[in-house]
Amino acid sequence: MERTYVMVKPDGVQRGLVGEILSRIEKRGLKLAALRMNVMDEAIAKEHYKEHSERPFFASLVEYVTSGPSVSMVVEGKDSIKIMRAVNGATNPVEAVPGTIRGDFAIETGRNVVHASDAPESAEREIALHFEESEITGYTRIDEGQLYE
């Protein structure tokens, strides 16, 4: 099963959207394999967003993501990366389709409620940055009366 990293950003936590977002993930058929709420350390935030380090918004992005608690999770299931990107919606909320998390709850690109890895390589890197392997459970699914590991 594929794994991806998902984060409810500080604005999503502050607005009380964590339960709604977790519910949407689970209703879509994906499994939460790890979950943590904390205020992200600045060094981890810089590493997490390192691909944006040369962009003018980098400092404000790091400041924002470390400004309050966020919820980090490992989500797994078949095609979890593509599914989570679709569930989240477009990065720019103006372009996000209603029914997606950003389409329903986000107002501006800089405060767009959620993050999800965009590729297998970034998912692997982001998961390793935020979780120890021992903190992640294995995939278990009940399907038509059968239990799979």
Disulfide bonds with the S-S distance in Angstrom:
none
